[in-house]
Amino acid sequence: MNSIVDSKAACLFLGLSLVLGGWLYIDTASAQRSRLILEHPFIDAVRNGELSVVREHIARGDTPEVRDNTGKTPLMIATVAGDHDIAKAIIAATVKTDTKDNQGNTALALAAIHDQPGIAQTLLDAGSSPNVQNRQGMTPLMLAAMKGRLTQVELMLHQNPDFTLRDYTGRSLMVWARQSRDKRVLRLLEMLSRND
């Protein structure tokens, strides 16, 4: 019994030694899919709210497009956490604000889901689109309407959204607004549709 435990421990030690010693190469795609592999230091810095470390990664030229095991970029992680300062630093260093995670959500969609209007404004100012559909066909504007995020709906309405888009079950923005937690969203969209 002890020899089995000893051999397992030796294999684990050897494996870790090879990885840490740089003798064993783990490709990035495999590392991103595995929960057992440590995340990229850029992602760790964002998760820990370490703005100065995030700035160091950006200054070194580390790409803000690295991803965690759910496909989220550092910008998306900062958005979910509500860390506006880190989100602004990353936005200033990237040209891609509409990258999608594994569910097809962009940082703007995540700002709508997690009620981050300040970050949503910064993303929209940087060119994020309220028309990008996720894997369910929902746009950030639909998500904001569904969640009753009046401020974010108002912000996105200034970006010329496509009101003809429907999710993959056929529901429109107005259908989602009717199901909203905040009826002011529905009233705003109804008023806009009457004025057109």
N, C-alpha and C positions, 0 to 999 in steps of 0.2 A: 504494500500500500504506500509506504513512504517513498519507494523508488518511482512510483507513478507521479506523486506530488512533486518530487524533486525534478523529474524530467519535464513536467509541465512548467515549473518555475524556471528551469534552465532555458526552455524554448522561449518563454515570455521575455526573459532577460536578454537573450540573444537577439530576438526581434527588435526590442527597444534599443539595444545597442547599435544595431544596424541602421535603424531609422535615425537615431540621434547622431550617430557618427557619419551620416550622409552616404552610407554604403548601399542603402536600399532606397530606390526611387519610387515615390508614390505620385502617380499623375494627378493633376489638379482636379479633373472631372471625378475621379474615384474618391478623392479626398473630400470633395464637396458633397458627395452623396452619402458618405459614411458619417454616422454620429460618433464613431469611435476616434476619429482623427480630430486633432485640435483645429479650431477655426483659425482663419487668417488673422494675424495680429491687428490688421485694420478693422476687421469686424469686432474683435475683442475690445478695441479702444472705443468704438462707437457704443457697444453694449454697456461698457463701464462708464460712459459719459465723460471720457477723457479728451476734451477739446484740444489740448496742446499736443497730445499724441496723435490725434487725427490730423492736425495740421502738419506734424512731422511726416506722416505717411504721404500726405498730399505733396509736400515739398520734395520728398524723395522720388516722387513720380509713381508711387503705388497707384494702381488703377482703382477708381471708385466703383468699378464694375465687378469686383470679386463678389462671391455669393456664399450665403450660408446653405445649409442642407435643404431649406425650403425655397431656395432661389432668390431670397431677399438680398439686395445690395445694401451697402452701408447707409445710403440715403433712405432706403425703405425702413431700415431698422431704427434710424434716428427719427423718422416720421412717426412710427408706431410708438416710440418712447416719448414723443413730444419734445425732443431736444432740438429746439429751433436754432440754437447757435451752431450745433454740429451740422444740422441740415443745411444751413446757409453756407458753411465752409465747404461742404461737399458740392453743393449746387454751383458755387463759384468755380470749382475745379473740374466740372464736367460739362459736356455738351448734351448728354443723354439724360433727360429727366423722365422720359416715358418708357423706360425699361420695365419689362414685366417679370413678376415672380412666377413660381410654379402654378399658381392659380390664375395667372393672367392679370393680376392687379398691378397697377403702377403706384408710384409714391403718392400721386394725387388721389387715387382711389383709396389708398390706405389712410390718407389724411381725412377723407370723408368718413370712412368706417370708424376711425379712432378719435374723431372730433378734434382735429388740429387745424383750426381756421388760419392761424398765423402762418403755419408751414404751407397750407394750401395757397395762400396769397403769394408767398415767395416762389412756390412752384409755378403758379400761373404767370407771374412776372418773368420767370425764366423760360417760359414757352411751353409748359406742360399743357396737354390737350384734354379738355373735358369729354372728348369723343372716343377715347381709346376703350375698346370693349375687352372685358376679361373673359375667362373661359365659359362663363354663363351668359355672355353677351351684354353684361351690364357695364355702363359707363360710370366714370366718377360722379357725373351729375345725377344719374339714376340712384347711385348709392347714397349720395348726399340727400336727395329727396326722400328716399325710403327711410333713412335714419333721422329725418327731421332736422337736418343741419341747415337752417335758414341762411345763416351768414355765408356758408360755403356755396349754397345754391345761388345766392345773389352774386358772389364773386365769379362763379363759373358762367353765369348768364352774360357777363361782360365779354366773354371770349368767343362769341358766335357759335354756340353749341348747335349740333345737328339734332333738331327736334324730331326728325323722322326715324331715328335709330330705335330699334326694338331689341330686347334681350332675346335669347334663343328659345324662349317659350312664347314669344310674341307680345310681351308686355312693353308698353311705351313708358316714357317719362311721366305722363299724366296718370297712368295706372299706378305707378310707384308712388307718386305724390298723394294719390287718394288713400294709400295705405300708410302714409307718413305718420310719424309720432307727433308731428307739429303741423296742424292744419293751416298755419300761416304759409307754409310751403305751397300747399294746394291753391290757396287764394292768390298768391303771387303768380303762379303759373297760369291760372285761369284768367287773371287780369291781363297778362301778357298775350295770351291767345286771343282775347277779345280785341286787343289793340292792333293786332296784325291784319 
